[in-house]
Amino acid sequence: MIRIDHYSIQSPEAYRIYQFLREHRRTNSQGIPVIEEVRRKHLGDNHFLEIVDYGAGSKRMVSNSRRVGQVARVSSSRLSYNLLYQGLCSLTPANTVIELGTCLGITTAYLAQVTSGRVFSFEASDALLQIARRTVAAYPNVTLVPGNADFTLPEALGSFSSVDFCLLDANHTYDATVRYAEAVWPLLHEQSVLVIGDIHWSKEMNKAWNEIRRLPGVTLTMDFFECGVLFFSKGLSGENLVLYYPG
C-alpha cells in the first residue's frame, strides 16, 4: 500500500498514473508560452460578450453579459488543470478527442498539442466561439462544433468509431451530464479516459459523478475535486481514489 497525501493508493499502476500527472504539471509549470500569451490577452480584454448558456449557468457571474476578462478568470480552467487534462489525454491514443465546453479555447489548445488525430470541441455560445476560433487558429487539428450539445453531440458521435479522450465540462446539470456520458460510453475502450468537470459544483453534479463512476467498464476513478477521471484499462484495481492535485 502506497500512501500519498493522506490517501492510500493500493495499485502500483494507479500510483504511476498519479505520479505522471504530478510530474507533467511540475515540468510544464510555466505552460506553453504561445497559449499563455493568448490567456494574458483574454484576461486584459474588457469587451462585453452576450453569452448563451443552456446549462446551470455561473455561480459567480449572474448576468449573461460578461467581459472577456471575467470569463477568462472565472470560467476558463486554470493552467494546472489545463495541464492535468493534457497529461490525461496523452495517456490515450489521442486520435479522437472530445471536449464539451470550449469556452475561450485555452484547454482546447492544450489538448491539441498532444492530439495525434483531431480535437472536436463543442460550444453553444457563438460569442465564445468567435474568440475560441482565434485562440486555436494555429491548430489545424481542432474542429469547433457550434450549437447545443444536446443535438450536436449525438450527431457527431454517429460518425466516430471510437473516442480516446473525452472532457465533459459543459451544462453542469445532472440530466445533461449523465446523458452526455451515456452517449459517449459505447465508443470508449480500454485505453480511453473520460473526465467529468466540476463534480462537486452542486448536489446535482455530485450525484451525476457518483452514478457515472459506477457504470459498467470503469476500472479506476480519481477525484481531484475540480474534476473526476475515469479509466477503463483491465489492468487497474477498481479503486475510487480521492487525490490531491496542486491548483
Protein Blocks (a to p, Z undefined) as FASTA:
>chain_A
ZZeehiacfblklmmmmmmmmmmmmmmmnopfklmmmmmmmmmpcbdcddddfbnojfkl
mbfcdcfklmmmmmpccfklmmmmmmmmmmpnolaccdehjknommmmmmmmmmmbbcdd
ddfblklmmmmmmmmmmmmkbccdedjfklmmmmmmmmpcbdfbdcddehjiaklmmmmm
mmmmmmpcfkbccddehkllpmklmmmmmmmmmpghiabdcdehjaccddfbfkbgoiac
dddddZZ
